[in-house]
Amino acid sequence: MLQYFARRLLLAVLVVFLVLVIVFVVERAVGDPVTLFAPFDATQVQIDQIKHQMGFDQPLWRQFLTFFGDAIRGDFGHSFRTGQPALSTVLQRLPATLLLGAGGLSFALLIGVPMGTLAAVKRGTLLDRLLRLVALSGQALPSFWLGLVLILVFAVKLRWLPAGGYGRWQNLVLPAITLGAFAAAVTMRLLRSAMLEVLDADYIRTARAKGLSGRAVVRRHAMRNALLPVVTAVGIQLGALLSGTVIVETIFAWPGMGRLTIQSIQSSDYAVVQTAIILTSSWIVLINLLVDVSYVWLDPRVKLGAA
């Protein structure tokens, strides 16, 4: 178990390091950051002074070592707009993004797991076809279109829920549905396929032959063995949920990291943009690490294969 976890942790650290390298390269490939600090009518002498102060006159390898050392300490520079540290600027928006991500994931699991299980148990029936149609629609609808439709119906026409904002639980409903619809559809379809395969296994027929009820067979035997591919999908979708908040937060005026990233890109606030990218990438790597470790609990054969 420790060897398996150590390997996965080493790979996670390597991925985060590669993200830092990519951010460093892209930041310098898109243009000269000095132009953002220098006045419009700055002379070449002033530009050279700013380059020296920021360390851009040093070799690239030395610049990267400085950048990497600052990143390890959590120093990603300062926001060009506010003058505040970029890390604290992003972290102020992190709770709102995590709340929205948790809402989207909760919606995905509360809808996708029961629908996938029910579709597998009732396979071939009209209910199974209807549920598969709903799942297909959930995967086909773009999140920005779904969000606008939800606002039009529930906020403008019916006036049941607010069209945007932050602070009350009512503000979370429409963004969470918009964010979690695709993940719910993926979870439902994958769980249905996994359940169908498990329900045809010999040990399931043996459990039924012993007189166990259909609900007990599904809950005690089939569900756990069908969860392994679903855990993978949920882990991937959780990372996708955080990256998908960029669109959803913009539509619903949600004050999270996604909306901050869009505003920072529009104002060329590169320090905030790179901080948001690094934090989001690190979060996705962490989620995938937890998914890998959860394999050992769900299926001990994974530990044997990794030894």
Backbone as numpy.savetxt, mean C-alpha at the origin, in Angstrom:
# Nx Ny Nz CAx CAy CAz Cx Cy Cz
13.42 -21.54 11.78 12.60 -20.34 11.78 13.46 -19.08 11.78
14.51 -19.06 12.64 15.39 -17.90 12.71 16.17 -17.71 11.41
16.61 -18.81 10.82 17.34 -18.72 9.57 16.44 -18.18 8.45
15.20 -18.65 8.42 14.23 -18.18 7.42 13.99 -16.68 7.60
13.77 -16.25 8.85 13.51 -14.83 9.11 14.73 -13.98 8.78
15.94 -14.48 9.08 17.16 -13.72 8.81 17.34 -13.50 7.31
17.04 -14.52 6.51 17.16 -14.38 5.06 16.19 -13.33 4.53
14.95 -13.39 5.01 13.95 -12.44 4.54 14.29 -11.02 5.00
14.82 -10.90 6.22 15.20 -9.58 6.73 16.35 -9.00 5.93
17.31 -9.84 5.55 18.44 -9.38 4.74 17.97 -8.89 3.38
17.06 -9.62 2.77 16.51 -9.20 1.48 15.74 -7.88 1.61
15.00 -7.72 2.72 14.25 -6.48 2.94 15.19 -5.28 3.06
16.28 -5.46 3.79 17.26 -4.37 3.93 17.89 -4.04 2.59
18.17 -5.06 1.78 18.75 -4.84 0.46 17.80 -4.05 -0.44
16.50 -4.36 -0.37 15.53 -3.65 -1.19 15.45 -2.18 -0.78
15.45 -1.92 0.52 15.41 -0.53 0.99 16.66 0.22 0.54
17.80 -0.45 0.57 19.04 0.19 0.09 18.93 0.53 -1.40
18.38 -0.38 -2.20 18.20 -0.11 -3.63 17.24 1.05 -3.86
16.22 1.15 -3.02 15.30 2.29 -3.13 16.04 3.61 -2.89
16.91 3.63 -1.91 17.70 4.83 -1.64 18.59 5.18 -2.83
19.18 4.16 -3.45 20.03 4.40 -4.63 19.20 4.99 -5.77
18.02 4.42 -6.01 17.17 4.90 -7.10 16.73 6.34 -6.85
16.33 6.63 -5.60 15.90 8.00 -5.27 17.06 8.97 -5.47
18.25 8.59 -5.06 19.43 9.45 -5.22 19.71 9.73 -6.69
19.64 8.69 -7.52 19.93 8.85 -8.94 18.86 9.69 -9.63
17.60 9.39 -9.35 16.51 10.11 -10.02 16.51 11.58 -9.62
16.79 11.87 -8.36 16.80 13.26 -7.90 17.80 14.09 -8.68
18.92 13.48 -9.03 19.94 14.22 -9.77 19.77 14.12 -11.27
18.94 13.19 -11.73 18.73 13.05 -13.17 17.65 14.00 -13.69
16.70 14.39 -12.84 15.59 15.22 -13.30 15.97 16.69 -13.44
17.10 17.08 -12.90 17.52 18.48 -13.02 18.48 18.85 -11.91
18.90 20.09 -11.92 19.84 20.59 -10.93 19.05 21.15 -9.74
19.13 20.51 -8.55 18.39 21.01 -7.40 18.82 22.40 -6.96
20.00 22.82 -7.35 20.49 24.13 -6.94 19.60 25.24 -7.47
19.01 25.05 -8.63 18.15 26.07 -9.24 16.94 26.38 -8.37
16.55 25.45 -7.48 15.42 25.71 -6.60 15.80 26.64 -5.45
17.08 26.68 -5.09 17.54 27.52 -3.99 18.08 28.86 -4.47
18.65 28.87 -5.66 19.28 30.09 -6.14 18.22 31.10 -6.60
18.47 32.39 -6.39 17.55 33.43 -6.91 17.49 33.38 -8.43
16.43 33.97 -8.97 16.25 33.94 -10.42 17.39 34.62 -11.16
17.92 35.70 -10.56 18.99 36.48 -11.20 20.35 36.18 -10.57
20.51 34.98 -10.02 21.77 34.64 -9.34 22.92 34.57 -10.34
24.05 35.03 -9.89 25.25 34.96 -10.72 25.87 33.57 -10.59
26.84 33.29 -11.46 27.49 31.99 -11.42 28.26 31.80 -10.11
28.78 32.91 -9.57 29.50 32.82 -8.29 28.56 32.41 -7.17
27.35 32.99 -7.16 26.36 32.63 -6.14 25.92 31.17 -6.29
25.75 30.73 -7.53 25.35 29.34 -7.78 26.44 28.38 -7.29
27.71 28.74 -7.55 28.81 27.90 -7.09 28.87 27.85 -5.57
28.57 28.97 -4.92 28.56 28.99 -3.46 27.47 28.08 -2.90
26.28 28.12 -3.51 25.18 27.26 -3.06 25.53 25.79 -3.28
26.15 25.47 -4.43 26.57 24.09 -4.68 27.55 23.61 -3.62
28.47 24.50 -3.24 29.46 24.12 -2.23 28.79 23.91 -0.88
27.85 24.78 -0.51 27.15 24.65 0.76 26.33 23.37 0.83
25.73 22.97 -0.30 24.89 21.77 -0.34 25.68 20.52 -0.66
26.96 20.67 -1.00 27.79 19.51 -1.28 27.65 18.96 -2.69
27.04 19.71 -3.60 26.86 19.22 -4.96 28.10 19.38 -5.83
29.13 19.99 -5.28 30.38 20.10 -6.03 31.31 18.93 -5.73
30.89 18.00 -4.88 31.69 16.83 -4.55 31.41 15.69 -5.52
32.28 14.70 -5.59 32.02 13.53 -6.46 30.72 12.83 -6.06
30.12 12.15 -7.04 28.83 11.51 -6.79 28.92 10.46 -5.69
30.01 9.72 -5.63 30.10 8.68 -4.60 30.12 9.29 -3.21
30.77 10.46 -3.07 30.79 11.12 -1.77 29.41 11.71 -1.45
28.76 12.25 -2.48 27.40 12.75 -2.27 26.47 11.64 -1.81
26.63 10.43 -2.40 25.76 9.32 -2.01 26.03 8.88 -0.58
27.29 8.83 -0.19 27.60 8.45 1.19 26.99 9.44 2.17
27.05 10.72 1.83 26.44 11.74 2.69 24.93 11.56 2.74
24.34 11.34 1.55 22.89 11.13 1.47 22.47 9.88 2.24
23.23 8.80 2.11 22.90 7.56 2.80 23.03 7.72 4.32
24.09 8.39 4.75 24.27 8.61 6.18 23.15 9.47 6.77
22.76 10.51 6.03 21.65 11.35 6.50 20.34 10.57 6.55
20.13 9.70 5.55 18.90 8.91 5.51 18.82 7.94 6.69
19.96 7.34 7.05 19.99 6.43 8.19 19.60 7.18 9.47
19.98 8.43 9.57 19.65 9.23 10.76 18.26 9.87 10.66
17.58 9.65 9.54 16.26 10.24 9.36 16.28 11.67 8.88
17.41 12.13 8.35 17.55 13.50 7.84 17.41 13.47 6.32
16.25 13.91 5.82 16.02 13.93 4.37 15.95 15.36 3.83
16.51 16.29 4.57 16.49 17.67 4.14 15.27 18.41 4.65
15.06 19.62 4.10 13.97 20.48 4.53 13.03 20.77 3.35
11.79 20.98 3.68 10.80 21.32 2.67 11.10 22.70 2.09
11.06 22.79 0.75 11.30 24.08 0.10 10.17 25.06 0.36
8.97 24.54 0.59 7.80 25.41 0.78 7.70 25.94 2.19
7.86 25.07 3.19 7.64 25.45 4.59 8.92 25.68 5.37
10.04 25.13 4.89 11.27 25.23 5.64 11.40 24.25 6.77
10.37 23.42 6.98 10.38 22.42 8.04 11.11 21.16 7.56
11.62 20.35 8.50 12.24 19.08 8.09 11.26 18.24 7.26
11.75 17.66 6.18 10.88 16.91 5.29 10.27 15.70 5.99
11.04 15.04 6.85 10.53 13.85 7.53 9.35 14.20 8.44
9.48 15.26 9.23 8.37 15.64 10.11 7.16 16.11 9.31
7.39 16.73 8.16 6.28 17.16 7.30 5.48 15.97 6.80
6.19 14.92 6.41 5.51 13.72 5.92 4.86 12.96 7.07
5.55 12.84 8.19 5.01 12.08 9.32 3.75 12.72 9.88
3.61 14.02 9.73 2.38 14.67 10.18 1.17 14.19 9.39
1.39 13.80 8.15 0.29 13.31 7.31 0.13 11.79 7.37
1.09 11.09 7.98 1.06 9.63 8.00 -0.17 9.06 8.73
-0.58 9.58 9.89 -1.76 8.99 10.55 -3.02 9.00 9.68
-3.23 10.06 8.92 -4.41 10.12 8.06 -4.34 9.06 6.97
-3.15 8.84 6.40 -3.00 7.82 5.37 -3.17 6.42 5.94
-2.62 6.18 7.12 -2.78 4.86 7.75 -4.24 4.60 8.10
-4.95 5.63 8.54 -6.37 5.47 8.84 -7.15 5.12 7.58
-6.85 5.81 6.49 -7.54 5.51 5.23 -7.17 4.12 4.73
-5.89 3.74 4.84 -5.47 2.40 4.43 -6.13 1.32 5.26
-6.23 1.55 6.57 -6.90 0.57 7.44 -8.38 0.46 7.09
-9.00 1.59 6.77 -10.40 1.54 6.37 -10.60 0.79 5.06
-9.72 1.03 4.09 -9.83 0.31 2.83 -9.57 -1.16 2.98
-8.58 -1.53 3.80 -8.29 -2.95 4.02 -9.43 -3.63 4.77
-10.00 -2.95 5.76 -11.12 -3.52 6.50 -12.31 -3.78 5.57
-12.58 -2.82 4.70 -13.67 -3.01 3.74 -13.37 -4.19 2.82
-12.12 -4.29 2.36 -11.75 -5.37 1.45 -11.93 -6.73 2.11
-11.51 -6.86 3.36 -11.62 -8.15 4.05 -13.05 -8.47 4.44
-13.79 -7.47 4.92 -15.18 -7.70 5.34 -16.08 -8.07 4.16
-15.71 -7.61 2.98 -16.50 -7.93 1.79 -15.90 -9.11 1.04
-14.59 -9.12 0.84 -13.96 -10.13 -0.01 -13.95 -11.52 0.58
-13.66 -11.65 1.88 -13.58 -12.98 2.49 -14.94 -13.68 2.54
-16.00 -13.05 3.05 -17.31 -13.74 3.04 -17.82 -14.03 1.63
-17.62 -13.07 0.70 -18.09 -13.29 -0.66 -17.33 -14.42 -1.33
-16.02 -14.48 -1.13 -15.23 -15.55 -1.73 -15.59 -16.92 -1.17
-15.77 -16.98 0.15 -16.17 -18.25 0.78 -17.55 -18.69 0.32
-18.48 -17.76 0.29 -19.85 -18.09 -0.12 -19.91 -18.52 -1.58
-19.14 -17.85 -2.44 -19.13 -18.22 -3.85 -18.56 -19.62 -4.04
-17.55 -20.00 -3.23 -16.97 -21.34 -3.36 -17.94 -22.41 -2.86
-18.59 -22.13 -1.74 -19.54 -23.11 -1.18 -20.75 -23.28 -2.10
-21.18 -22.18 -2.73 -22.36 -22.22 -3.61 -21.94 -22.23 -5.08
-20.85 -22.88 -5.41 -20.32 -22.83 -6.77 -21.33 -23.41 -7.77
-21.35 -22.75 -8.92 -22.23 -23.19 -9.99 -23.65 -22.67 -9.89
-24.00 -22.01 -8.78 -25.36 -21.52 -8.60 -25.47 -20.09 -9.12
-26.69 -19.58 -9.12 -26.91 -18.20 -9.55 -26.20 -17.22 -8.63
-26.18 -17.51 -7.34 -25.48 -16.65 -6.39 -23.99 -16.58 -6.70
-23.40 -17.71 -7.05 -21.98 -17.74 -7.41 -21.72 -16.86 -8.63
-22.58 -16.93 -9.61 -22.40 -16.10 -10.83 -22.53 -14.62 -10.50
-23.49 -14.28 -9.66 -23.68 -12.88 -9.29 -22.48 -12.33 -8.53
-21.97 -13.14 -7.61 -20.81 -12.70 -6.84 -19.57 -12.55 -7.72
-19.39 -13.44 -8.66 -18.26 -13.31 -9.59 -18.41 -12.08 -10.47
-19.63 -11.75 -10.84 -19.87 -10.54 -11.63 -19.54 -9.29 -10.82
-19.92 -9.30 -9.55 -19.59 -8.17 -8.68 -18.08 -8.02 -8.54
-17.38 -9.14 -8.36 -15.92 -9.10 -8.21 -15.26 -8.60 -9.49
-15.74 -9.05 -10.63 -15.18 -8.59 -11.90 -15.40 -7.10 -12.08
-16.57 -6.63 -11.69 -16.85 -5.19 -11.79 -15.93 -4.40 -10.86
-15.68 -4.93 -9.66 -14.80 -4.24 -8.72 -13.38 -4.11 -9.25
-12.92 -5.08 -10.00 -11.58 -5.00 -10.58 -11.54 -4.11 -11.82
-12.66 -3.98 -12.50 -12.68 -3.24 -13.77 -12.86 -1.74 -13.56
-13.51 -1.33 -12.48 -13.82 0.09 -12.29 -12.59 0.85 -11.80
-12.19 1.92 -12.48 -11.07 2.74 -11.99 -11.46 3.43 -10.68
-10.51 3.57 -9.79 -10.80 4.13 -8.47 -11.26 5.58 -8.56
-10.68 6.37 -9.48 -11.09 7.76 -9.57 -12.53 7.88 -10.06
-12.93 7.00 -10.99 -14.31 7.02 -11.49 -15.28 6.57 -10.40
-14.92 5.51 -9.68 -15.77 5.02 -8.61 -15.93 6.07 -7.52
-14.85 6.76 -7.18 -14.93 7.80 -6.16 -15.86 8.92 -6.57
-15.77 9.35 -7.82 -16.65 10.43 -8.29 -18.11 9.99 -8.31
-18.36 8.73 -8.69 -19.74 8.22 -8.69 -20.28 8.16 -7.27
-19.49 7.68 -6.32 -19.93 7.63 -4.93 -20.24 9.02 -4.39
-19.41 9.99 -4.75 -19.67 11.37 -4.31 -20.98 11.88 -4.93
-21.19 11.61 -6.20 -22.40 12.08 -6.88 -23.66 11.47 -6.27
-23.60 10.18 -5.95 -24.79 9.48 -5.46 -25.03 9.77 -3.97
-24.02 9.51 -3.14 -24.24 9.53 -1.69 -24.01 10.90 -1.06
-23.27 11.77 -1.73 -23.02 13.09 -1.17 -23.87 14.18 -1.81
-23.99 14.13 -3.15 -24.72 15.18 -3.85 -26.21 14.88 -3.93
-26.56 13.68 -4.37 -27.97 13.33 -4.57 -28.66 12.99 -3.25
-28.15 11.99 -2.54 -28.80 11.53 -1.31 -28.41 12.34 -0.08
-27.22 12.93 -0.10 -26.71 13.73 1.02 -26.64 12.91 2.32
-26.25 11.67 2.18 -26.08 10.81 3.35 -24.70 10.98 3.96
-23.71 11.22 3.11 -22.32 11.27 3.57 -21.63 12.50 3.00
-20.60 13.01 3.68 -19.87 14.17 3.15 -19.03 13.80 1.92
-18.83 14.78 1.06 -18.07 14.55 -0.17 -16.58 14.55 0.05
-16.12 15.02 1.18 -14.69 15.07 1.45 -14.46 15.54 2.88
-13.20 15.82 3.17 -12.87 16.29 4.50 -12.30 15.19 5.38
-12.05 15.57 6.64 -11.37 14.66 7.56 -11.78 15.02 8.99
-11.91 14.02 9.84 -12.20 14.29 11.24 -13.30 13.43 11.83
-14.34 13.08 11.05 -15.43 12.26 11.55 -15.43 10.92 10.82
-16.10 9.92 11.44 -16.13 8.61 10.80 -16.90 8.65 9.49
-17.84 9.59 9.36 -18.58 9.70 8.10 -17.67 10.09 6.94
-16.61 10.86 7.25 -15.68 11.26 6.19 -14.86 10.09 5.65
-14.78 9.01 6.44 -13.94 7.87 6.05 -14.68 6.88 5.15
-16.01 6.89 5.16 -16.77 5.83 4.51 -16.51 5.79 3.00
-16.77 6.87 2.31 -16.62 6.88 0.85 -15.18 6.67 0.40
-14.18 7.34 1.01 -12.80 7.05 0.60 -12.38 5.60 0.85
-12.83 5.02 1.97 -12.46 3.63 2.27 -13.06 2.67 1.25
-14.31 2.89 0.88 -14.95 2.04 -0.14 -14.23 2.18 -1.47
-13.92 3.41 -1.84 -13.22 3.64 -3.12 -11.86 2.96 -3.12
-11.14 3.07 -2.02 -9.79 2.51 -1.95 -9.82 0.99 -1.86
-10.81 0.43 -1.15 -10.81 -1.01 -0.90 -11.58 -1.83 -1.90
-12.26 -1.20 -2.87 -13.09 -1.96 -3.80 -12.27 -2.94 -4.63
-11.15 -2.49 -5.17 -10.32 -3.37 -6.00 -9.74 -4.50 -5.17
-9.25 -4.18 -3.97 -8.67 -5.22 -3.10 -9.73 -6.23 -2.68
-10.96 -5.77 -2.47 -12.05 -6.70 -2.11 -12.33 -7.66 -3.25
-12.33 -7.16 -4.48 -12.58 -8.01 -5.64 -11.47 -9.04 -5.82
-10.21 -8.62 -5.65 -9.08 -9.54 -5.77 -9.14 -10.61 -4.69
-9.42 -10.20 -3.46 -9.51 -11.15 -2.35 -10.62 -12.16 -2.58
-11.76 -11.70 -3.06 -12.91 -12.59 -3.29 -12.58 -13.63 -4.35
-12.03 -13.22 -5.46 -11.76 -14.16 -6.55 -10.66 -15.15 -6.18
-9.62 -14.66 -5.49 -8.53 -15.56 -5.11 -8.97 -16.55 -4.05
-9.74 -16.08 -3.07 -10.21 -16.98 -2.03 -11.17 -18.02 -2.60
-12.00 -17.62 -3.53 -12.92 -18.58 -4.15 -12.15 -19.69 -4.85
-11.12 -19.31 -5.62 -10.32 -20.32 -6.32 -9.60 -21.24 -5.35
-9.03 -20.66 -4.28 -8.32 -21.48 -3.30 -9.27 -22.40 -2.56
-10.45 -21.90 -2.22 -11.43 -22.71 -1.51 -11.94 -23.86 -2.37
-12.14 -23.62 -3.65 -12.60 -24.68 -4.54 -11.58 -25.82 -4.60
-10.31 -25.46 -4.63 -9.27 -26.49 -4.67 -9.22 -27.27 -3.38
-9.36 -26.57 -2.25 -9.29 -27.23 -0.95 -10.51 -28.11 -0.71
-11.70 -27.62 -1.11 -12.93 -28.37 -0.85 -12.97 -29.70 -1.61
-12.15 -29.86 -2.63 -12.10 -31.12 -3.38 -11.04 -32.07 -2.85
-10.34 -31.67 -1.78 -9.26 -32.51 -1.24 -9.83 -33.71 -0.48
-9.01 -34.73 -0.33 -9.45 -35.96 0.33 -9.79 -35.74 1.80
-8.99 -34.93 2.49 -9.23 -34.77 3.92 -10.54 -34.02 4.19
-10.98 -33.21 3.23 -12.28 -32.55 3.38 -13.41 -33.57 3.26
-13.28 -34.47 2.31 -14.29 -35.53 2.18 -14.30 -36.43 3.42
-13.11 -36.67 3.98 -13.04 -37.47 5.20 -13.73 -36.76 6.36
-13.52 -35.46 6.48 -14.16 -34.70 7.55 -15.68 -34.72 7.41
-16.15 -34.63 6.19 -17.59 -34.70 5.97 -18.12 -36.10 6.28
-17.32 -37.11 5.94 -17.77 -38.48 6.21 -17.86 -38.76 7.71
-17.09 -38.03 8.51 -17.15 -38.20 9.96 -18.38 -37.55 10.57
-19.13 -36.83 9.75 -20.36 -36.23 10.25 -20.26 -34.77 10.62
-19.13 -34.10 10.32 -19.01 -32.68 10.61 -19.95 -31.89 9.71
-20.49 -30.82 10.26 -21.38 -29.96 9.48 -20.59 -29.21 8.43
-21.30 -28.72 7.42 -20.63 -27.99 6.37 -19.93 -26.75 6.87
-20.55 -26.05 7.84 -19.91 -24.85 8.40 -18.64 -25.20 9.14
-18.64 -26.29 9.89 -17.45 -26.70 10.63 -16.33 -27.12 9.69
-16.67 -27.79 8.62 -15.65 -28.21 7.65 -14.98 -26.99 7.03
-15.79 -26.01 6.66 -15.25 -24.81 6.03 -14.40 -24.02 7.02
-14.91 -23.85 8.24 -14.22 -22.99 9.21 -12.97 -23.64 9.77
-13.03 -24.93 10.13 -11.91 -25.58 10.81 -10.85 -26.14 9.87
-11.27 -26.59 8.70 -10.34 -27.32 7.82 -10.03 -26.56 6.52
-11.06 -26.13 5.83 -10.83 -25.55 4.51 -10.25 -24.15 4.57
-10.73 -23.33 5.49 -10.36 -21.91 5.51 -8.86 -21.72 5.72
-8.29 -22.39 6.72 -6.88 -22.18 7.01 -5.99 -22.59 5.85
-6.30 -23.67 5.21 -5.47 -24.13 4.09 -5.67 -23.29 2.84
-6.77 -22.58 2.75 -7.01 -21.71 1.60 -6.47 -20.31 1.81
-6.00 -20.00 3.02 -5.58 -18.64 3.33 -4.19 -18.29 2.82
-3.36 -19.28 2.53 -1.97 -18.99 2.15 -1.88 -18.07 0.93
-2.52 -18.38 -0.20 -2.45 -17.43 -1.32 -3.17 -16.13 -1.03
-4.19 -16.17 -0.16 -4.92 -14.95 0.16 -4.05 -14.01 0.98
-3.25 -14.57 1.89 -2.34 -13.73 2.68 -1.36 -13.00 1.76
-0.86 -13.70 0.76 0.04 -13.07 -0.21 -0.66 -11.92 -0.91
-1.88 -12.16 -1.37 -2.62 -11.13 -2.09 -2.94 -9.94 -1.18
-3.32 -10.22 0.06 -3.65 -9.14 1.00 -2.41 -8.30 1.29
-1.24 -8.97 1.44 -0.01 -8.22 1.66 0.33 -7.32 0.49
0.20 -7.85 -0.71 0.46 -7.04 -1.90 -0.55 -5.91 -2.01
-1.83 -6.23 -1.74 -2.87 -5.21 -1.84 -2.71 -4.14 -0.78
-2.18 -4.49 0.39 -1.96 -3.48 1.42 -0.94 -2.45 0.96
0.12 -2.94 0.29 1.06 -1.99 -0.29 0.42 -1.17 -1.39
-0.42 -1.81 -2.20 -1.12 -1.09 -3.27 -2.11 -0.08 -2.70
-2.70 -0.40 -1.55 -3.64 0.54 -0.93 -2.93 1.83 -0.56
-1.73 1.72 0.01 -1.01 2.93 0.40 -0.61 3.75 -0.82
-0.17 3.08 -1.88 0.18 3.83 -3.09 -1.07 4.37 -3.78
-2.19 3.67 -3.64 -3.43 4.13 -4.25 -4.06 5.31 -3.55
-3.59 5.63 -2.33 -4.15 6.77 -1.63 -3.84 8.09 -2.32
-2.87 8.10 -3.22 -2.54 9.34 -3.93 -3.76 9.85 -4.69
-4.45 8.96 -5.39 -5.64 9.35 -6.16 -6.82 9.59 -5.24
-7.05 8.68 -4.31 -8.23 8.77 -3.45 -8.15 10.00 -2.56
-6.99 10.27 -1.99 -6.86 11.44 -1.13 -7.06 12.73 -1.91
-6.66 12.75 -3.16 -6.86 13.95 -3.97 -8.34 14.16 -4.26
-9.07 13.08 -4.57 -10.49 13.19 -4.89 -11.29 13.66 -3.68
-11.00 13.10 -2.52 -11.81 13.37 -1.33 -11.18 14.42 -0.41
-10.16 15.13 -0.87 -9.49 16.17 -0.06 -9.07 15.61 1.29
-8.48 14.42 1.27 -8.05 13.74 2.49 -6.62 14.17 2.80
-6.35 14.70 3.97 -5.02 15.29 4.26 -3.98 14.24 4.62
-3.63 13.37 3.68 -2.66 12.32 3.94 -1.40 12.48 3.12
-0.57 11.45 3.14 0.70 11.49 2.42 0.51 11.56 0.92
-0.52 10.90 0.41 -0.75 10.91 -1.03 -1.02 12.29 -1.56
-1.91 13.00 -0.90 -2.23 14.37 -1.32 -1.02 15.29 -1.15
-0.27 15.08 -0.05 0.94 15.87 0.16 1.95 15.62 -0.95
2.07 14.38 -1.40 3.00 14.06 -2.49 2.63 14.77 -3.77
1.34 14.78 -4.11 0.89 15.48 -5.31 1.19 16.97 -5.21
0.89 17.58 -4.06 1.16 19.00 -3.87 2.65 19.30 -3.95
3.47 18.39 -3.43 4.92 18.60 -3.44 5.48 18.45 -4.85
4.93 17.52 -5.63 5.37 17.38 -7.02 5.04 18.64 -7.81
3.84 19.17 -7.60 3.42 20.37 -8.32 4.27 21.58 -7.97
4.77 21.64 -6.73 5.60 22.77 -6.30 7.09 22.46 -6.33
7.45 21.30 -6.91 8.86 20.89 -7.03 9.55 20.81 -5.68
8.82 20.36 -4.65 9.38 20.20 -3.32 9.98 18.80 -3.24
11.18 18.63 -3.80 11.78 17.31 -3.98 12.10 16.63 -2.66
12.46 17.39 -1.65 12.80 16.77 -0.36 11.61 16.03 0.22
10.43 16.62 0.13 9.22 15.98 0.65 8.85 14.78 -0.23
8.99 14.93 -1.55 8.65 13.84 -2.47 9.52 12.63 -2.20
10.83 12.82 -2.10 11.72 11.69 -1.89 11.49 11.06 -0.51
11.15 11.86 0.49 10.85 11.30 1.82 9.61 10.44 1.78
8.57 10.91 1.10 7.33 10.13 0.98 7.57 8.83 0.22
8.39 8.89 -0.83 8.68 7.68 -1.61 9.44 6.66 -0.76
10.43 7.12 -0.01 11.24 6.20 0.80 10.40 5.58 1.91
9.56 6.38 2.57 8.72 5.84 3.64 7.71 4.84 3.09
7.09 5.17 1.96 6.11 4.26 1.37 6.77 2.95 0.93
7.95 3.07 0.31 8.66 1.86 -0.12 9.07 1.01 1.08
9.53 1.64 2.15 9.92 0.89 3.34 8.70 0.20 3.96
7.56 0.86 3.92 6.34 0.25 4.46 5.95 -0.98 3.65
6.04 -0.89 2.33 5.70 -2.02 1.48 6.66 -3.19 1.72
7.95 -2.88 1.87 8.94 -3.93 2.17 8.62 -4.60 3.50
8.24 -3.80 4.50 7.90 -4.36 5.81 6.68 -5.27 5.72
5.68 -4.86 4.97 4.48 -5.68 4.80 4.83 -7.01 4.14
5.66 -6.97 3.11 6.05 -8.21 2.45 6.87 -9.11 3.37
7.68 -8.52 4.24 8.43 -9.31 5.21 7.48 -10.01 6.18
6.48 -9.30 6.65 5.50 -9.91 7.55 4.71 -11.01 6.85
4.42 -10.82 5.57 3.71 -11.85 4.81 4.57 -13.11 4.70
5.86 -12.93 4.42 6.76 -14.09 4.32 6.83 -14.85 5.64
6.91 -14.11 6.74 7.00 -14.76 8.05 5.70 -15.47 8.39
4.58 -14.89 7.98 3.29 -15.52 8.28 3.12 -16.86 7.56
3.88 -17.08 6.46 3.82 -18.36 5.77 4.17 -19.52 6.71
5.17 -19.28 7.56 5.63 -20.34 8.45 4.52 -20.76 9.41
3.73 -19.79 9.86 2.63 -20.10 10.76 1.49 -20.81 10.03
1.21 -20.35 8.79 0.11 -20.95 8.05 0.48 -22.31 7.46
1.73 -22.46 7.04 2.15 -23.70 6.39 3.59 -24.02 6.82
3.79 -24.88 7.80 5.16 -25.19 8.26 6.06 -25.76 7.16
5.50 -26.25 6.07 6.33 -26.78 4.99 7.20 -25.70 4.36
6.78 -24.43 4.47 7.57 -23.34 3.95 8.92 -23.26 4.66
8.89 -23.49 5.97 10.15 -23.46 6.74 11.09 -24.56 6.29
10.54 -25.73 6.02 11.39 -26.84 5.56 11.98 -26.54 4.20
11.19 -25.91 3.32 11.69 -25.60 1.98 12.76 -24.54 1.99
12.75 -23.65 3.01 13.73 -22.57 3.05 14.99 -22.97 3.78
14.96 -24.12 4.45 16.13 -24.53 5.25 17.27 -24.94 4.35
